[in-house]
Amino acid sequence: MREVESLFGPRVDGFFYAGHEFSANGPQTWFPGNCGHVVIQLSLECMNDYNRAVFQISHEVVHLLSPQIRGTANNLEEGLATWFQERYTFRETGQTMTTTMPCYSAAKSTVSQLLSIDPDSVRKMREIEPCLASISEGLIRKICLSLPETTARFLAARFVRSA
């Protein structure tokens, strides 16, 4: 979590990370008791596969920056999570693991474009709008002037998970 915050800015107030668990519903974040707690759920396979556990949890910790109800992430948030997960997993396990879902790959590739122009761009955006899911096309363009308009529009658009 410290690394995610150092790269992308601090977590928003109002949520308490209550830990992780293994679930048939994982990987995902969920909000038990509707009281500001957030839990990371990892897939059951992670109980016996350390590399997969690192891969999944390193994605989900990005969502702890500004927790949102499932289905409200934009391409920026999911792309950041996927970008960080691949980078962190390789560094910690030596394994090159990537997502097989094109929607995550597209989001990650677009975030990579953004970060190659300005590695601090997300931190700068979150100083103005702390919630990743609420970062607009206009804010992306304001912070990263050389990013093409269509790229900024894609990053600000709601993420659509498809196989």
N, C-alpha and C positions, 0 to 999 in steps of 0.2 A: 504494500500500500504506500509506503514511503516513496518508493521509486515512481509510482504512478502520480502521486501528488507533486513530486519534484519536477516531473515532465509536464504535467497538464494543469497544475494548480490544486489548491486545497479542496477537501470535501466540503459540501454544503452542510450547514447546521441542520439539526432536526432528525437525524437518523443515527442509530446506534448499530454498529456491526455486531451481530450476536453470534457469529461463528459460521461454520459450515457443517453440512451433513450430506450423506449419500442418499440418493432417491432415484426411483425409476423415472421421475419427472425431470431430472437434471440433464444438462447443466442449465442453471437459471438463478436469478435472485428472486426471493419472495419475502413477503412482509407478514410474519406471524402476528396475530393478535391486533393488527391495525393500530399499533401504539408507537410507531417510529423505529421499530426494530427491523433490521434487514438481515437475511440469512442467505448464504450462497449454498445452493444445492449442486452437488456433483453427481454424475451418473454412477450407477452401481459398479460399473467396471473399474472405476477409479480406486475402489477399495483394494484391488490387487494389481494396479498398474500405476506406479508412481509417475511415470512420464505423462500419462494421460491426465492424471490429477493435476500436475503442474500446468499442463496445457489448458485445462478447463478453468482452473481457479485464476490463472493469470488473465484470462479473458474477462471473467466476471468481476474482478476487483476494479476494473475500469468503470463498471456500472455503479460502483459504490461512491464515485465522485459526486454524482447527483442522481440518487435513486429515483426511478420512475416506475409507474405501473407498467407491467408487461405490454409490449406492443406500441409504446410511444417513443422508442428510440429513433433517432434520425440516422442517416448514413454516416455522418461524422462520428457519432458515438460508437456505432457498431464497427466502423472502419478502424477507429482508434483501438478498440478492444481487440480486434483481430491483429492489427499491426503489433500491439504490445505483446499479445500472447505468443506470437511466433518468435519475436525477438527474445523475450524472457525465457521461453521454453528452450530455445537453442542454447542460450547462455548457461542455464541452470542444469540441463540434462545432456547437452551435446547432441540432442536429437533434432533433426529438421522435421517439424510437424506443421502441416498446413491444413486449412479447411478444404473440404471437398465440395462445399456449396458455393456456386458461382456468385450468389448475392453477397456473401461475406467477402469473397475475393475481390469483387468489384469495389466494394466499400473500402477495403484495405488499400487497394491500388490507388484509389482517388485520395485517400488520406496520405499515402506516401508522396503523392505529387505535392500536396499542401505542405507537408513537413520538409520536403526537399527545398522548397522556396523559403520557408521560414520555420525552423525547428521550434521556435517559441510561440508560434501563431495561436495554438490552442490555449496556452496559458494566458496570452493577451486577450483573447476572446472571452475567456472565463472571468477575467477581471471586470468585464463589462456585463456579461450574462453568465452567471455561475452554472446554470443548468444546461448541460450539453444538448439535451433534446430541444431546448428553446433557442439555440443559436440559429440566427436567421441568415439567409443568403446575403442580405445587406451588411450584416456584421462581418461575415466571412470576407466579403469584398472590401470592406473598410480596412480590415486588418491585413489582408493579403491582396494588395492592389493588382499584382501581376497574374493572379489566378484567373483563368477564363471564367466568364459568367456562367456558362453551362456547368462547369465543374462546381462552382459555388452553389448553384441551384441543386445539383445532385446531392451534395453534402448536407444541405439543409432539409432535403426531402425526407419524409418518414421512411424508415427502413421497412422493406417488405421481404419477409423471409419466404423464400421459395426454393424448392429442391433443384 
